Amino acid sequence: MNYNEPSEEEKNNWQNDPKNWIWGIFYYNPKDKRLFPPKKIKEFGYTTNFANPNSVFALILLLAVLIIIGRFIK
């Protein structure tokens, strides 16, 4: 077990804490190093941790790739 990594219980507590959600839809937790943590309702997939700059960069990169692909498909 890596002692620097938070436990699953702690990750679940972060996810369920309303203070880590801006307007209830944007996840913002500087303590959470995951790029794409699960959404509040895990069955709905994953969200971006906007407190992690790498996560925001990955989201922008993904959106740019999708836009470029969309332009070429036309």
Gaussian input, Z-matrix of N, CA and C with variables (Angstrom, degrees):
# hf/3-21g

backbone

0 1
 N
 C     1     B1
 C     2     B2     1     A1
 N     3     B3     2     A2     1     D1
 C     4     B4     3     A3     2     D2
 C     5     B5     4     A4     3     D3
 N     6     B6     5     A5     4     D4
 C     7     B7     6     A6     5     D5
 C     8     B8     7     A7     6     D6
 N     9     B9     8     A8     7     D7
 C    10    B10     9     A9     8     D8
 C    11    B11    10    A10     9     D9
 N    12    B12    11    A11    10    D10
 C    13    B13    12    A12    11    D11
 C    14    B14    13    A13    12    D12
 N    15    B15    14    A14    13    D13
 C    16    B16    15    A15    14    D14
 C    17    B17    16    A16    15    D15
 N    18    B18    17    A17    16    D16
 C    19    B19    18    A18    17    D17
 C    20    B20    19    A19    18    D18
 N    21    B21    20    A20    19    D19
 C    22    B22    21    A21    20    D20
 C    23    B23    22    A22    21    D21
 N    24    B24    23    A23    22    D22
 C    25    B25    24    A24    23    D23
 C    26    B26    25    A25    24    D24
 N    27    B27    26    A26    25    D25
 C    28    B28    27    A27    26    D26
 C    29    B29    28    A28    27    D27
 N    30    B30    29    A29    28    D28
 C    31    B31    30    A30    29    D29
 C    32    B32    31    A31    30    D30
 N    33    B33    32    A32    31    D31
 C    34    B34    33    A33    32    D32
 C    35    B35    34    A34    33    D33
 N    36    B36    35    A35    34    D34
 C    37    B37    36    A36    35    D35
 C    38    B38    37    A37    36    D36
 N    39    B39    38    A38    37    D37
 C    40    B40    39    A39    38    D38
 C    41    B41    40    A40    39    D39
 N    42    B42    41    A41    40    D40
 C    43    B43    42    A42    41    D41
 C    44    B44    43    A43    42    D42
 N    45    B45    44    A44    43    D43
 C    46    B46    45    A45    44    D44
 C    47    B47    46    A46    45    D45
 N    48    B48    47    A47    46    D46
 C    49    B49    48    A48    47    D47
 C    50    B50    49    A49    48    D48
 N    51    B51    50    A50    49    D49
 C    52    B52    51    A51    50    D50
 C    53    B53    52    A52    51    D51
 N    54    B54    53    A53    52    D52
 C    55    B55    54    A54    53    D53
 C    56    B56    55    A55    54    D54
 N    57    B57    56    A56    55    D55
 C    58    B58    57    A57    56    D56
 C    59    B59    58    A58    57    D57
 N    60    B60    59    A59    58    D58
 C    61    B61    60    A60    59    D59
 C    62    B62    61    A61    60    D60
 N    63    B63    62    A62    61    D61
 C    64    B64    63    A63    62    D62
 C    65    B65    64    A64    63    D63
 N    66    B66    65    A65    64    D64
 C    67    B67    66    A66    65    D65
 C    68    B68    67    A67    66    D66
 N    69    B69    68    A68    67    D67
 C    70    B70    69    A69    68    D68
 C    71    B71    70    A70    69    D69
 N    72    B72    71    A71    70    D70
 C    73    B73    72    A72    71    D71
 C    74    B74    73    A73    72    D72
 N    75    B75    74    A74    73    D73
 C    76    B76    75    A75    74    D74
 C    77    B77    76    A76    75    D75
 N    78    B78    77    A77    76    D76
 C    79    B79    78    A78    77    D77
 C    80    B80    79    A79    78    D78
 N    81    B81    80    A80    79    D79
 C    82    B82    81    A81    80    D80
 C    83    B83    82    A82    81    D81
 N    84    B84    83    A83    82    D82
 C    85    B85    84    A84    83    D83
 C    86    B86    85    A85    84    D84
 N    87    B87    86    A86    85    D85
 C    88    B88    87    A87    86    D86
 C    89    B89    88    A88    87    D87
 N    90    B90    89    A89    88    D88
 C    91    B91    90    A90    89    D89
 C    92    B92    91    A91    90    D90
 N    93    B93    92    A92    91    D91
 C    94    B94    93    A93    92    D92
 C    95    B95    94    A94    93    D93
 N    96    B96    95    A95    94    D94
 C    97    B97    96    A96    95    D95
 C    98    B98    97    A97    96    D96
 N    99    B99    98    A98    97    D97
 C   100   B100    99    A99    98    D98
 C   101   B101   100   A100    99    D99
 N   102   B102   101   A101   100   D100
 C   103   B103   102   A102   101   D101
 C   104   B104   103   A103   102   D102
 N   105   B105   104   A104   103   D103
 C   106   B106   105   A105   104   D104
 C   107   B107   106   A106   105   D105
 N   108   B108   107   A107   106   D106
 C   109   B109   108   A108   107   D107
 C   110   B110   109   A109   108   D108
 N   111   B111   110   A110   109   D109
 C   112   B112   111   A111   110   D110
 C   113   B113   112   A112   111   D111
 N   114   B114   113   A113   112   D112
 C   115   B115   114   A114   113   D113
 C   116   B116   115   A115   114   D114
 N   117   B117   116   A116   115   D115
 C   118   B118   117   A117   116   D116
 C   119   B119   118   A118   117   D117
 N   120   B120   119   A119   118   D118
 C   121   B121   120   A120   119   D119
 C   122   B122   121   A121   120   D120
 N   123   B123   122   A122   121   D121
 C   124   B124   123   A123   122   D122
 C   125   B125   124   A124   123   D123
 N   126   B126   125   A125   124   D124
 C   127   B127   126   A126   125   D125
 C   128   B128   127   A127   126   D126
 N   129   B129   128   A128   127   D127
 C   130   B130   129   A129   128   D128
 C   131   B131   130   A130   129   D129
 N   132   B132   131   A131   130   D130
 C   133   B133   132   A132   131   D131
 C   134   B134   133   A133   132   D132
 N   135   B135   134   A134   133   D133
 C   136   B136   135   A135   134   D134
 C   137   B137   136   A136   135   D135
 N   138   B138   137   A137   136   D136
 C   139   B139   138   A138   137   D137
 C   140   B140   139   A139   138   D138
 N   141   B141   140   A140   139   D139
 C   142   B142   141   A141   140   D140
 C   143   B143   142   A142   141   D141
 N   144   B144   143   A143   142   D142
 C   145   B145   144   A144   143   D143
 C   146   B146   145   A145   144   D144
 N   147   B147   146   A146   145   D145
 C   148   B148   147   A147   146   D146
 C   149   B149   148   A148   147   D147
 N   150   B150   149   A149   148   D148
 C   151   B151   150   A150   149   D149
 C   152   B152   151   A151   150   D150
 N   153   B153   152   A152   151   D151
 C   154   B154   153   A153   152   D152
 C   155   B155   154   A154   153   D153
 N   156   B156   155   A155   154   D154
 C   157   B157   156   A156   155   D155
 C   158   B158   157   A157   156   D156
 N   159   B159   158   A158   157   D157
 C   160   B160   159   A159   158   D158
 C   161   B161   160   A160   159   D159
 N   162   B162   161   A161   160   D160
 C   163   B163   162   A162   161   D161
 C   164   B164   163   A163   162   D162
 N   165   B165   164   A164   163   D163
 C   166   B166   165   A165   164   D164
 C   167   B167   166   A166   165   D165
 N   168   B168   167   A167   166   D166
 C   169   B169   168   A168   167   D167
 C   170   B170   169   A169   168   D168
 N   171   B171   170   A170   169   D169
 C   172   B172   171   A171   170   D170
 C   173   B173   172   A172   171   D171
 N   174   B174   173   A173   172   D172
 C   175   B175   174   A174   173   D173
 C   176   B176   175   A175   174   D174
 N   177   B177   176   A176   175   D175
 C   178   B178   177   A177   176   D176
 C   179   B179   178   A178   177   D177
 N   180   B180   179   A179   178   D178
 C   181   B181   180   A180   179   D179
 C   182   B182   181   A181   180   D180
 N   183   B183   182   A182   181   D181
 C   184   B184   183   A183   182   D182
 C   185   B185   184   A184   183   D183
 N   186   B186   185   A185   184   D184
 C   187   B187   186   A186   185   D185
 C   188   B188   187   A187   186   D186
 N   189   B189   188   A188   187   D187
 C   190   B190   189   A189   188   D188
 C   191   B191   190   A190   189   D189
 N   192   B192   191   A191   190   D190
 C   193   B193   192   A192   191   D191
 C   194   B194   193   A193   192   D192
 N   195   B195   194   A194   193   D193
 C   196   B196   195   A195   194   D194
 C   197   B197   196   A196   195   D195
 N   198   B198   197   A197   196   D196
 C   199   B199   198   A198   197   D197
 C   200   B200   199   A199   198   D198
 N   201   B201   200   A200   199   D199
 C   202   B202   201   A201   200   D200
 C   203   B203   202   A202   201   D201
 N   204   B204   203   A203   202   D202
 C   205   B205   204   A204   203   D203
 C   206   B206   205   A205   204   D204
 N   207   B207   206   A206   205   D205
 C   208   B208   207   A207   206   D206
 C   209   B209   208   A208   207   D207
 N   210   B210   209   A209   208   D208
 C   211   B211   210   A210   209   D209
 C   212   B212   211   A211   210   D210
 N   213   B213   212   A212   211   D211
 C   214   B214   213   A213   212   D212
 C   215   B215   214   A214   213   D213
 N   216   B216   215   A215   214   D214
 C   217   B217   216   A216   215   D215
 C   218   B218   217   A217   216   D216
 N   219   B219   218   A218   217   D217
 C   220   B220   219   A219   218   D218
 C   221   B221   220   A220   219   D219

   B1=1.4638
   B2=1.5207
   B3=1.3043
   B4=1.4525
   B5=1.5305
   B6=1.3392
   B7=1.4647
   B8=1.5197
   B9=1.3294
   B10=1.4605
   B11=1.5220
   B12=1.3114
   B13=1.4611
   B14=1.5275
   B15=1.3347
   B16=1.4722
   B17=1.5262
   B18=1.3091
   B19=1.4605
   B20=1.5278
   B21=1.3141
   B22=1.4701
   B23=1.5234
   B24=1.3214
   B25=1.4692
   B26=1.5284
   B27=1.3409
   B28=1.4581
   B29=1.5344
   B30=1.3354
   B31=1.4672
   B32=1.5239
   B33=1.3290
   B34=1.4690
   B35=1.5241
   B36=1.3370
   B37=1.4662
   B38=1.5283
   B39=1.3386
   B40=1.4716
   B41=1.5225
   B42=1.3078
   B43=1.4613
   B44=1.5243
   B45=1.3127
   B46=1.4631
   B47=1.5249
   B48=1.3342
   B49=1.4577
   B50=1.5340
   B51=1.3334
   B52=1.4687
   B53=1.5358
   B54=1.3447
   B55=1.4647
   B56=1.5242
   B57=1.3275
   B58=1.4612
   B59=1.5237
   B60=1.3184
   B61=1.4674
   B62=1.5229
   B63=1.3256
   B64=1.4587
   B65=1.5283
   B66=1.3161
   B67=1.4664
   B68=1.5263
   B69=1.3013
   B70=1.4546
   B71=1.5162
   B72=1.3473
   B73=1.4681
   B74=1.5211
   B75=1.3397
   B76=1.4624
   B77=1.5216
   B78=1.3402
   B79=1.4688
   B80=1.5206
   B81=1.3346
   B82=1.4587
   B83=1.5240
   B84=1.3382
   B85=1.4591
   B86=1.5256
   B87=1.3392
   B88=1.4644
   B89=1.5357
   B90=1.3204
   B91=1.4702
   B92=1.5283
   B93=1.3153
   B94=1.4603
   B95=1.5258
   B96=1.3169
   B97=1.4692
   B98=1.5293
   B99=1.3261
   B100=1.4655
   B101=1.5216
   B102=1.3375
   B103=1.4620
   B104=1.5159
   B105=1.3261
   B106=1.4656
   B107=1.5265
   B108=1.3309
   B109=1.4657
   B110=1.5234
   B111=1.3346
   B112=1.4658
   B113=1.5321
   B114=1.3211
   B115=1.4635
   B116=1.5247
   B117=1.3271
   B118=1.4701
   B119=1.5190
   B120=1.3128
   B121=1.4631
   B122=1.5218
   B123=1.3248
   B124=1.4563
   B125=1.5232
   B126=1.3181
   B127=1.4513
   B128=1.5275
   B129=1.3348
   B130=1.4602
   B131=1.5231
   B132=1.3228
   B133=1.4581
   B134=1.5166
   B135=1.3277
   B136=1.4591
   B137=1.5146
   B138=1.3336
   B139=1.4501
   B140=1.5145
   B141=1.3049
   B142=1.4538
   B143=1.5194
   B144=1.3343
   B145=1.4574
   B146=1.5206
   B147=1.3252
   B148=1.4508
   B149=1.5249
   B150=1.3204
   B151=1.4626
   B152=1.5200
   B153=1.3249
   B154=1.4591
   B155=1.5308
   B156=1.3497
   B157=1.4675
   B158=1.5321
   B159=1.3314
   B160=1.4615
   B161=1.5243
   B162=1.3067
   B163=1.4503
   B164=1.5312
   B165=1.3098
   B166=1.4669
   B167=1.5263
   B168=1.3398
   B169=1.4639
   B170=1.5242
   B171=1.3359
   B172=1.4634
   B173=1.5267
   B174=1.3208
   B175=1.4670
   B176=1.5263
   B177=1.3361
   B178=1.4625
   B179=1.5296
   B180=1.3188
   B181=1.4582
   B182=1.5345
   B183=1.3160
   B184=1.4606
   B185=1.5302
   B186=1.3210
   B187=1.4647
   B188=1.5279
   B189=1.3300
   B190=1.4670
   B191=1.5286
   B192=1.3187
   B193=1.4675
   B194=1.5240
   B195=1.3112
   B196=1.4695
   B197=1.5293
   B198=1.3134
   B199=1.4694
   B200=1.5255
   B201=1.3199
   B202=1.4672
   B203=1.5240
   B204=1.3026
   B205=1.4737
   B206=1.5212
   B207=1.3170
   B208=1.4584
   B209=1.5145
   B210=1.2919
   B211=1.4746
   B212=1.5219
   B213=1.3283
   B214=1.4668
   B215=1.5208
   B216=1.3136
   B217=1.4714
   B218=1.5284
   B219=1.3127
   B220=1.4675
   B221=1.4756
   A1=109.40
   A2=116.82
   A3=122.31
   A4=108.12
   A5=116.06
   A6=119.44
   A7=112.72
   A8=117.70
   A9=120.21
   A10=111.69
   A11=116.40
   A12=120.41
   A13=109.65
   A14=116.89
   A15=119.21
   A16=111.52
   A17=114.90
   A18=120.47
   A19=110.20
   A20=115.39
   A21=119.96
   A22=110.97
   A23=116.28
   A24=120.29
   A25=110.46
   A26=116.60
   A27=120.15
   A28=110.44
   A29=117.28
   A30=120.61
   A31=110.62
   A32=116.90
   A33=120.55
   A34=110.92
   A35=116.88
   A36=120.00
   A37=110.69
   A38=116.68
   A39=120.28
   A40=109.85
   A41=115.37
   A42=120.63
   A43=111.45
   A44=117.35
   A45=121.65
   A46=113.69
   A47=117.43
   A48=121.39
   A49=109.76
   A50=118.32
   A51=120.54
   A52=113.02
   A53=118.22
   A54=120.56
   A55=111.90
   A56=117.52
   A57=121.55
   A58=112.65
   A59=117.23
   A60=121.85
   A61=108.69
   A62=116.68
   A63=121.67
   A64=107.15
   A65=116.39
   A66=124.31
   A67=111.32
   A68=117.35
   A69=121.31
   A70=115.44
   A71=117.99
   A72=119.39
   A73=114.24
   A74=119.14
   A75=121.93
   A76=109.58
   A77=116.17
   A78=121.22
   A79=108.97
   A80=117.27
   A81=122.87
   A82=108.55
   A83=115.93
   A84=120.54
   A85=109.19
   A86=118.00
   A87=121.07
   A88=113.62
   A89=117.97
   A90=120.94
   A91=112.01
   A92=116.61
   A93=122.18
   A94=109.00
   A95=117.01
   A96=121.67
   A97=112.80
   A98=118.45
   A99=120.48
   A100=109.98
   A101=116.22
   A102=120.40
   A103=111.10
   A104=115.60
   A105=120.93
   A106=109.66
   A107=117.39
   A108=119.71
   A109=111.07
   A110=117.12
   A111=119.67
   A112=111.45
   A113=115.67
   A114=120.44
   A115=109.44
   A116=116.24
   A117=120.58
   A118=110.79
   A119=115.73
   A120=121.15
   A121=105.38
   A122=116.51
   A123=122.06
   A124=113.76
   A125=117.64
   A126=121.27
   A127=112.35
   A128=117.96
   A129=122.15
   A130=112.80
   A131=118.20
   A132=120.73
   A133=113.29
   A134=114.67
   A135=121.06
   A136=110.91
   A137=115.01
   A138=122.04
   A139=108.94
   A140=117.23
   A141=122.85
   A142=109.06
   A143=116.63
   A144=120.75
   A145=107.07
   A146=117.46
   A147=122.11
   A148=113.73
   A149=118.89
   A150=121.80
   A151=111.37
   A152=117.45
   A153=122.46
   A154=108.23
   A155=118.39
   A156=120.23
   A157=113.10
   A158=117.73
   A159=120.76
   A160=110.77
   A161=116.38
   A162=121.47
   A163=110.82
   A164=116.48
   A165=121.10
   A166=109.52
   A167=117.45
   A168=121.20
   A169=110.77
   A170=117.05
   A171=121.06
   A172=110.78
   A173=117.62
   A174=121.41
   A175=110.81
   A176=117.12
   A177=121.16
   A178=110.34
   A179=116.71
   A180=121.16
   A181=111.06
   A182=116.64
   A183=121.51
   A184=111.29
   A185=116.82
   A186=120.77
   A187=111.18
   A188=117.36
   A189=120.96
   A190=110.75
   A191=116.97
   A192=120.59
   A193=110.45
   A194=117.22
   A195=120.37
   A196=111.70
   A197=116.98
   A198=120.45
   A199=110.04
   A200=117.08
   A201=120.70
   A202=110.71
   A203=117.60
   A204=121.05
   A205=110.08
   A206=117.30
   A207=121.68
   A208=112.65
   A209=117.53
   A210=121.52
   A211=111.20
   A212=117.18
   A213=120.79
   A214=112.59
   A215=117.87
   A216=120.88
   A217=110.62
   A218=117.56
   A219=121.22
   A220=108.01
   D1=132.87
   D2=176.68
   D3=-86.81
   D4=118.81
   D5=-175.45
   D6=-76.09
   D7=-14.85
   D8=176.60
   D9=-80.71
   D10=-21.27
   D11=-179.79
   D12=-87.16
   D13=132.69
   D14=179.30
   D15=-66.82
   D16=152.88
   D17=179.00
   D18=-72.56
   D19=163.56
   D20=176.77
   D21=-60.41
   D22=-35.81
   D23=178.77
   D24=-63.43
   D25=-42.73
   D26=179.47
   D27=-66.38
   D28=-40.21
   D29=177.08
   D30=-61.98
   D31=-40.58
   D32=177.87
   D33=-65.73
   D34=-37.80
   D35=177.61
   D36=-64.23
   D37=-41.39
   D38=177.40
   D39=-60.98
   D40=-44.91
   D41=-176.60
   D42=-64.05
   D43=-36.24
   D44=-177.46
   D45=-86.94
   D46=-7.65
   D47=-178.30
   D48=-79.73
   D49=117.08
   D50=-177.69
   D51=-62.67
   D52=-20.35
   D53=178.40
   D54=-68.66
   D55=-18.59
   D56=179.63
   D57=-91.17
   D58=5.47
   D59=-178.82
   D60=-122.65
   D61=120.01
   D62=177.39
   D63=-87.36
   D64=123.76
   D65=-177.21
   D66=56.52
   D67=19.23
   D68=177.39
   D69=77.82
   D70=-0.34
   D71=-177.57
   D72=-127.57
   D73=-22.39
   D74=-178.75
   D75=-104.94
   D76=118.45
   D77=-179.17
   D78=-81.22
   D79=126.98
   D80=-179.00
   D81=-140.35
   D82=100.83
   D83=-179.25
   D84=-143.12
   D85=103.32
   D86=-179.28
   D87=-62.74
   D88=-24.35
   D89=179.73
   D90=-73.98
   D91=-25.08
   D92=-176.39
   D93=-87.75
   D94=116.07
   D95=-176.72
   D96=-89.81
   D97=-2.13
   D98=178.91
   D99=-68.03
   D100=139.65
   D101=178.06
   D102=-72.30
   D103=-46.33
   D104=-176.91
   D105=-129.03
   D106=85.01
   D107=176.63
   D108=-74.67
   D109=161.05
   D110=178.30
   D111=-63.64
   D112=153.02
   D113=175.53
   D114=-70.98
   D115=173.06
   D116=178.85
   D117=-53.24
   D118=-46.23
   D119=174.99
   D120=-100.59
   D121=104.64
   D122=-170.08
   D123=-57.35
   D124=-27.30
   D125=-179.76
   D126=-66.28
   D127=-17.14
   D128=-179.18
   D129=-86.48
   D130=1.70
   D131=175.96
   D132=102.58
   D133=-142.14
   D134=-172.87
   D135=-122.97
   D136=161.20
   D137=177.78
   D138=-129.29
   D139=175.76
   D140=178.51
   D141=-96.75
   D142=136.99
   D143=172.98
   D144=-87.76
   D145=99.76
   D146=-174.78
   D147=-69.97
   D148=-7.39
   D149=175.12
   D150=-84.50
   D151=-11.63
   D152=-179.05
   D153=-102.55
   D154=112.85
   D155=-178.00
   D156=-59.24
   D157=-33.40
   D158=178.16
   D159=-65.33
   D160=-34.94
   D161=179.21
   D162=-67.47
   D163=-43.14
   D164=179.00
   D165=-65.26
   D166=-42.10
   D167=177.71
   D168=-61.11
   D169=-43.99
   D170=179.09
   D171=-62.05
   D172=-39.71
   D173=178.47
   D174=-64.21
   D175=-45.52
   D176=179.56
   D177=-63.63
   D178=-42.04
   D179=178.23
   D180=-62.02
   D181=-44.47
   D182=178.10
   D183=-60.70
   D184=-45.44
   D185=178.91
   D186=-63.28
   D187=-40.61
   D188=179.02
   D189=-63.15
   D190=-43.64
   D191=178.79
   D192=-62.66
   D193=-42.76
   D194=179.23
   D195=-63.89
   D196=-39.60
   D197=178.68
   D198=-66.03
   D199=-44.14
   D200=179.26
   D201=-62.79
   D202=-44.97
   D203=177.92
   D204=-61.95
   D205=-41.65
   D206=178.33
   D207=-60.46
   D208=-36.49
   D209=178.71
   D210=-68.91
   D211=-36.79
   D212=-178.50
   D213=-77.25
   D214=-25.84
   D215=-178.27
   D216=-71.73
   D217=-30.45
   D218=-179.20
   D219=-58.60

